[in-house]
Amino acid sequence: MNRRTRWITIGTLTLAFAGGGAGVAMASGGGDDGADKPITGPALARAGAAALAYTHGGKVTGTEVGDEESYYEVEVTRPGGRQTDVQLDRDFKVVGSKTDGGDRSGKDG
């Protein structure tokens, strides 16, 4: 990702979280068993930025700390409606992803 694209993505992400952070928190807090804990604070911005960089865009529509597959999980809805769950470690590095029923441990295309 070039420097200009990265700053545009980070700026867009920052505005999205500032203006719609409550929507992200609400979308990320609802699991069937109530045990899901959304990502909050500075970690939310870092995890969201890492996931969006990995998926090359989209919209963060859910988050979770302590996911069964990784430390952080960020759900990204991509253009066209496909959803990608991006798995991140504690250092916000991608350790895997899953797109609409497809399971991958490397880059999602």
N, C-alpha and C positions, 0 to 999 in steps of 0.2 A: 504494500500500500504506500503510495507516495505521500510526502509530507502534507501537501495541501488537502488531499482526501482524508488523511488522518485527522487534521484539525477540523475539517467540516464535520466529520463523523462525531468527534468528541464534542464539538459545539452543539450539534443537533441533539446528541444524547443528553448533554447538560440541560438544554432547554426542555427536552421531553421530560426529564426527571423533575425539573423545577416546576413545570406547568402541569404535569400529569403524574407526578410521583405517587399521589394517593391512588390513582387508577392502577398503577403497576403494583403497589402494595396490596391492594384489594384483589387483583387478579392472581397474585402469587400466594396469598394466604389461605386459599380455600382448598384443602385436601379432604378426601372422603372421611378420613379418620381424625381430622383436626390436628394431626401431629406435625404437619408441614410448617416450617418456620421460614418466613420470607427473608431475603437479604435486605439489610437496612444500612443507613449511613453511608460513609465513604466507600464501603465494600460494594454497595449496590451500583455506584457509578463505575467502579473499576471492573466489576464482573460483567455489567452490561456492555461496556466498551470492548472488553475482550471477546465476548460472544458475538457482537455485531461485526467486529473486525474479522472473526473467523468465518461468519456466514456471508460476509461482504454486503452487509446491510440487512434491512428488515426492521421489525419493531419488537422490543422486549415486551412480552405479554405475560410473563410469570417468572418467579425466582424461588429458590429454595436453598436453605443452608442445611448441611448434614444429610444430603440426599443419599440414598442407599448405594449409589454408584460413584459418588465423588463428594468432595467437600461442598462445592457450590454447583447448582444447576440453574441455567438460564434458558427459558423457553423463548425462542425467537420465531415470530410469524413472518415468513418471507413473502416477497411479491408472488401473487398467485394463490396465496392462502396456505401453502405448505408450512408445517411447523417443524422446527429443529430444536431439540433439547441439547444444549451444549454443556458438557461436563467439565468443570474446572477444579484444579487443585487449590490448596491454600494460597499459592502464589499467583493465582489467576491465570495459570497456564492450562490450555486445553488438553484434556486427557482422553476425550472421546466425545461422540455425538450420536444422536439418533434422529432420523428424519422420517416422519410419517410412517412408522412401521418398519423402516429400514434401519439396520444397526451397523454402525461403523466405529472403528477405533482410531481412524485416521481422519484426514481432511474430508469434509463433505463437499461434494461438487455441485 
